[in-house]
């Protein structure tokens, strides 16, 4: 694989939230599926942040529009519990699951855009504990060609 650009990157200073299981409600017209209000608020907050700070710029769309898609590298800095006095290990091996964090940030980042997060064809994600400054650091690089491709 060849990636020939510096790509796009951003720091989103909002505490990461994992995508929860959808909830269901039965109505006379059928089943309604929805996410809890705290998660919907998180998606809206991430979307508003990247829009209001001009982060969805030409570089973002150029990287996301590469013919072969894009690769995301994401570092989640998750708030340690308030009862915890210090961090004994930097990586976080407890909940939330990294795959649910990944879905949450991508859904928020791409909320309302015409370009879809399905253009992300690969991701490398890590989660860390932090005593303060919970945030998500993300970079996206478009793929120009795959090795051995003419």
Phi and psi in degrees as GROMACS dihedral restraints (atoms count N, CA, C in turn):
[ dihedral_restraints ]
;  ai    aj    ak    al  type     phi  dphi    fc
    3     4     5     6     1  -121.3    20    10
    4     5     6     7     1   124.1    20    10
    6     7     8     9     1  -120.9    20    10
    7     8     9    10     1   116.2    20    10
    9    10    11    12     1  -115.4    20    10
   10    11    12    13     1    36.8    20    10
   12    13    14    15     1  -145.1    20    10
   13    14    15    16     1   165.3    20    10
   15    16    17    18     1   -75.6    20    10
   16    17    18    19     1   -19.0    20    10
   18    19    20    21     1    77.8    20    10
   19    20    21    22     1  -165.2    20    10
   21    22    23    24     1  -116.8    20    10
   22    23    24    25     1   142.8    20    10
   24    25    26    27     1  -147.5    20    10
   25    26    27    28     1   156.8    20    10
   27    28    29    30     1  -156.8    20    10
   28    29    30    31     1   153.7    20    10
   30    31    32    33     1  -112.8    20    10
   31    32    33    34     1   122.7    20    10
   33    34    35    36     1  -108.1    20    10
   34    35    36    37     1   104.9    20    10
   36    37    38    39     1   -81.3    20    10
   37    38    39    40     1    50.9    20    10
   39    40    41    42     1  -124.6    20    10
   40    41    42    43     1   132.7    20    10
   42    43    44    45     1   -56.6    20    10
   43    44    45    46     1   126.1    20    10
   45    46    47    48     1   -61.9    20    10
   46    47    48    49     1   141.5    20    10
   48    49    50    51     1  -128.1    20    10
   49    50    51    52     1   132.3    20    10
   51    52    53    54     1   -76.6    20    10
   52    53    54    55     1   146.9    20    10
   54    55    56    57     1   -66.9    20    10
   55    56    57    58     1   121.5    20    10
   57    58    59    60     1   -82.5    20    10
   58    59    60    61     1   170.3    20    10
   60    61    62    63     1   -67.5    20    10
   61    62    63    64     1   141.2    20    10
   63    64    65    66     1   -66.1    20    10
   64    65    66    67     1   153.5    20    10
   66    67    68    69     1  -105.7    20    10
   67    68    69    70     1   159.1    20    10
   69    70    71    72     1  -127.8    20    10
   70    71    72    73     1   145.8    20    10
   72    73    74    75     1  -137.7    20    10
   73    74    75    76     1   134.5    20    10
   75    76    77    78     1   -91.6    20    10
   76    77    78    79     1   130.3    20    10
   78    79    80    81     1  -127.1    20    10
   79    80    81    82     1   167.4    20    10
   81    82    83    84     1   -59.1    20    10
   82    83    84    85     1   -25.2    20    10
   84    85    86    87     1   -92.1    20    10
   85    86    87    88     1    -1.4    20    10
   87    88    89    90     1   130.9    20    10
   88    89    90    91     1  -165.9    20    10
   90    91    92    93     1   -89.7    20    10
   91    92    93    94     1   132.9    20    10
   93    94    95    96     1  -107.3    20    10
   94    95    96    97     1   127.2    20    10
   96    97    98    99     1  -105.7    20    10
   97    98    99   100     1   135.4    20    10
   99   100   101   102     1  -154.8    20    10
  100   101   102   103     1   162.6    20    10
  102   103   104   105     1   -99.2    20    10
  103   104   105   106     1   153.8    20    10
  105   106   107   108     1   -59.7    20    10
  106   107   108   109     1   152.9    20    10
  108   109   110   111     1   -58.6    20    10
  109   110   111   112     1   -37.3    20    10
  111   112   113   114     1   -62.4    20    10
  112   113   114   115     1   -34.1    20    10
  114   115   116   117     1   -75.4    20    10
  115   116   117   118     1   -41.8    20    10
  117   118   119   120     1   -60.1    20    10
  118   119   120   121     1   -40.3    20    10
  120   121   122   123     1   -63.1    20    10
  121   122   123   124     1   -41.6    20    10
  123   124   125   126     1   -60.5    20    10
  124   125   126   127     1   -46.8    20    10
  126   127   128   129     1   -58.7    20    10
  127   128   129   130     1   -44.0    20    10
  129   130   131   132     1   -66.4    20    10
  130   131   132   133     1   -38.1    20    10
  132   133   134   135     1   -66.5    20    10
  133   134   135   136     1   -43.7    20    10
  135   136   137   138     1   -63.8    20    10
  136   137   138   139     1   -47.2    20    10
  138   139   140   141     1   -59.2    20    10
  139   140   141   142     1   -46.4    20    10
  141   142   143   144     1   -63.2    20    10
  142   143   144   145     1   -40.1    20    10
  144   145   146   147     1   -61.7    20    10
  145   146   147   148     1   -50.1    20    10
  147   148   149   150     1   -67.8    20    10
  148   149   150   151     1   -33.2    20    10
  150   151   152   153     1   -70.7    20    10
  151   152   153   154     1   -48.5    20    10
  153   154   155   156     1   -68.1    20    10
  154   155   156   157     1   -22.9    20    10
  156   157   158   159     1  -103.2    20    10
  157   158   159   160     1    12.4    20    10
  159   160   161   162     1    64.3    20    10
  160   161   162   163     1    26.7    20    10
  162   163   164   165     1   -78.3    20    10
  163   164   165   166     1   -21.9    20    10
  165   166   167   168     1   -89.3    20    10
  166   167   168   169     1    71.3    20    10
  168   169   170   171     1  -100.7    20    10
  169   170   171   172     1  -172.5    20    10
  171   172   173   174     1   -58.8    20    10
  172   173   174   175     1   -37.9    20    10
  174   175   176   177     1   -62.4    20    10
  175   176   177   178     1   -43.8    20    10
  177   178   179   180     1   -57.7    20    10
  178   179   180   181     1   -51.0    20    10
  180   181   182   183     1   -69.3    20    10
  181   182   183   184     1   -33.2    20    10
  183   184   185   186     1   -64.6    20    10
  184   185   186   187     1   -46.2    20    10
  186   187   188   189     1   -65.5    20    10
  187   188   189   190     1   -40.6    20    10
  189   190   191   192     1   -71.9    20    10
  190   191   192   193     1   -18.7    20    10
  192   193   194   195     1   -95.6    20    10
  193   194   195   196     1     3.2    20    10
  195   196   197   198     1   -58.3    20    10
  196   197   198   199     1   144.8    20    10
  198   199   200   201     1   -54.3    20    10
  199   200   201   202     1   -39.1    20    10
  201   202   203   204     1   -96.2    20    10
  202   203   204   205     1     9.9    20    10
  204   205   206   207     1    93.4    20    10
  205   206   207   208     1  -159.0    20    10
  207   208   209   210     1  -144.5    20    10
  208   209   210   211     1   159.3    20    10
  210   211   212   213     1  -114.5    20    10
  211   212   213   214     1   134.3    20    10
  213   214   215   216     1  -108.5    20    10
  214   215   216   217     1   137.9    20    10
  216   217   218   219     1  -119.1    20    10
  217   218   219   220     1   122.7    20    10
  219   220   221   222     1  -132.8    20    10
  220   221   222   223     1   130.5    20    10
  222   223   224   225     1  -114.6    20    10
  223   224   225   226     1   120.9    20    10
  225   226   227   228     1  -101.0    20    10
  226   227   228   229     1   125.5    20    10
  228   229   230   231     1  -108.5    20    10
  229   230   231   232     1   101.4    20    10
  231   232   233   234     1   -95.8    20    10
  232   233   234   235     1   133.7    20    10
  234   235   236   237     1   -60.2    20    10
  235   236   237   238     1   126.0    20    10
  237   238   239   240     1   -69.8    20    10
  238   239   240   241     1   152.7    20    10
  240   241   242   243     1   -57.0    20    10
  241   242   243   244     1   143.7    20    10
  243   244   245   246     1   -59.7    20    10
  244   245   246   247     1   -28.2    20    10
  246   247   248   249     1   -72.8    20    10
  247   248   249   250     1   -17.3    20    10
  249   250   251   252     1   -80.7    20    10
  250   251   252   253     1   128.6    20    10
  252   253   254   255     1   -85.9    20    10
  253   254   255   256     1   -31.1    20    10
  255   256   257   258     1  -152.8    20    10
  256   257   258   259     1   170.7    20    10
  258   259   260   261     1  -101.2    20    10
  259   260   261   262     1   121.3    20    10
  261   262   263   264     1   -86.0    20    10
  262   263   264   265     1   -28.8    20    10
  264   265   266   267     1  -142.5    20    10
  265   266   267   268     1   142.1    20    10
  267   268   269   270     1   -71.2    20    10
  268   269   270   271     1   -42.8    20    10
  270   271   272   273     1   -77.0    20    10
  271   272   273   274     1   152.0    20    10
  273   274   275   276     1  -108.3    20    10
  274   275   276   277     1   118.4    20    10
  276   277   278   279     1  -107.6    20    10
  277   278   279   280     1    12.6    20    10
  279   280   281   282     1  -111.7    20    10
  280   281   282   283     1   178.3    20    10
  282   283   284   285     1   -57.1    20    10
  283   284   285   286     1   152.1    20    10
  285   286   287   288     1   -81.2    20    10
  286   287   288   289     1   156.8    20    10
  288   289   290   291     1   -70.0    20    10
  289   290   291   292     1   141.3    20    10
  291   292   293   294     1   -63.6    20    10
  292   293   294   295     1   -32.8    20    10
  294   295   296   297     1   -66.8    20    10
  295   296   297   298     1   -35.1    20    10
  297   298   299   300     1   -74.5    20    10
  298   299   300   301     1   -31.7    20    10
  300   301   302   303     1   -65.0    20    10
  301   302   303   304     1   -42.2    20    10
  303   304   305   306     1   -60.3    20    10
  304   305   306   307     1   -47.1    20    10
  306   307   308   309     1   -61.3    20    10
  307   308   309   310     1   -41.0    20    10
  309   310   311   312     1   -61.8    20    10
  310   311   312   313     1   -49.4    20    10
  312   313   314   315     1   -68.3    20    10
  313   314   315   316     1   -38.7    20    10
  315   316   317   318     1   -67.8    20    10
  316   317   318   319     1   -40.0    20    10
  318   319   320   321     1   -62.5    20    10
  319   320   321   322     1   -39.6    20    10
  321   322   323   324     1   -69.5    20    10
  322   323   324   325     1   -43.2    20    10
  324   325   326   327     1   -62.9    20    10
  325   326   327   328     1   -41.0    20    10
  327   328   329   330     1   -95.2    20    10
  328   329   330   331     1     3.5    20    10
  330   331   332   333     1   -58.1    20    10
  331   332   333   334     1   122.8    20    10
  333   334   335   336     1    81.4    20    10
  334   335   336   337     1     0.7    20    10
  336   337   338   339     1   -88.9    20    10
  337   338   339   340     1   152.9    20    10
  339   340   341   342     1   -74.5    20    10
  340   341   342   343     1   -33.4    20    10
  342   343   344   345     1   -79.5    20    10
  343   344   345   346     1   137.7    20    10
  345   346   347   348     1  -101.8    20    10
  346   347   348   349     1   155.9    20    10
  348   349   350   351     1   -71.2    20    10
  349   350   351   352     1    -6.7    20    10
  351   352   353   354     1   -67.2    20    10
  352   353   354   355     1   -14.0    20    10
  354   355   356   357     1   -70.1    20    10
  355   356   357   358     1   -16.2    20    10
  357   358   359   360     1   -78.2    20    10
  358   359   360   361     1   112.1    20    10
  360   361   362   363     1  -100.7    20    10
  361   362   363   364     1    -7.7    20    10
  363   364   365   366     1  -157.7    20    10
  364   365   366   367     1   152.1    20    10
  366   367   368   369     1  -147.5    20    10
  367   368   369   370     1   143.7    20    10
  369   370   371   372     1  -122.3    20    10
  370   371   372   373     1   117.9    20    10
  372   373   374   375     1  -130.9    20    10
  373   374   375   376     1   140.4    20    10
  375   376   377   378     1  -130.7    20    10
  376   377   378   379     1   150.3    20    10
  378   379   380   381     1  -124.5    20    10
  379   380   381   382     1   137.8    20    10
  381   382   383   384     1  -127.3    20    10
  382   383   384   385     1   154.1    20    10
  384   385   386   387     1   -89.3    20    10
  385   386   387   388     1   144.0    20    10
  387   388   389   390     1  -139.7    20    10
  388   389   390   391     1   144.3    20    10
  390   391   392   393     1   -79.6    20    10
  391   392   393   394     1   -26.6    20    10
  393   394   395   396     1  -154.0    20    10
  394   395   396   397     1   172.4    20    10
  396   397   398   399     1    63.6    20    10
  397   398   399   400     1    46.4    20    10
  399   400   401   402     1   -60.7    20    10
  400   401   402   403     1   136.9    20    10
  402   403   404   405     1  -169.0    20    10
  403   404   405   406     1   175.0    20    10
  405   406   407   408     1  -128.2    20    10
  406   407   408   409     1   129.1    20    10
  408   409   410   411     1  -110.0    20    10
  409   410   411   412     1   125.4    20    10
  411   412   413   414     1  -133.3    20    10
  412   413   414   415     1   140.4    20    10
  414   415   416   417     1  -133.7    20    10
  415   416   417   418     1   146.3    20    10
  417   418   419   420     1  -131.3    20    10
  418   419   420   421     1   129.6    20    10
  420   421   422   423     1  -127.3    20    10
  421   422   423   424     1   128.7    20    10
  423   424   425   426     1   -74.1    20    10
  424   425   426   427     1   151.8    20    10
  426   427   428   429     1  -100.4    20    10
  427   428   429   430     1   121.9    20    10
  429   430   431   432     1   -83.0    20    10
  430   431   432   433     1   -45.0    20    10
  432   433   434   435     1  -159.8    20    10
  433   434   435   436     1   161.2    20    10
  435   436   437   438     1   -99.0    20    10
  436   437   438   439     1   143.7    20    10
  438   439   440   441     1   -50.4    20    10
  439   440   441   442     1   142.1    20    10
  441   442   443   444     1    70.4    20    10
  442   443   444   445     1     5.9    20    10
  444   445   446   447     1   -86.7    20    10
  445   446   447   448     1   133.5    20    10
